Amino acid sequence: MTQEQLGNLVGTSRQAINAIETEKFEPSIWLAYDISCVFACSIEEVFLFDKSPRKSRAESSRRDNHGNKRTAV
């Protein structure tokens, strides 16, 4: 299946699918769900959340209750 075909099936562009594959873009939970449905498997089988370097960057940018930026431990 091409990126364009997958994009058409889930209602997004070939460029968006490419950006997801190259980890330049993280899909919404709904888009991730639609992609997993195309392949008849779970979201966890399609996306490796625990291995994404973007996850650690997102966690390190969270703020505490006072609006201060928290650092990752």
Helices and strands as residue ranges (DSSP letters): H 3-10, H 14-21, H 29-38, H 43-46, G 49-51, H 53-60
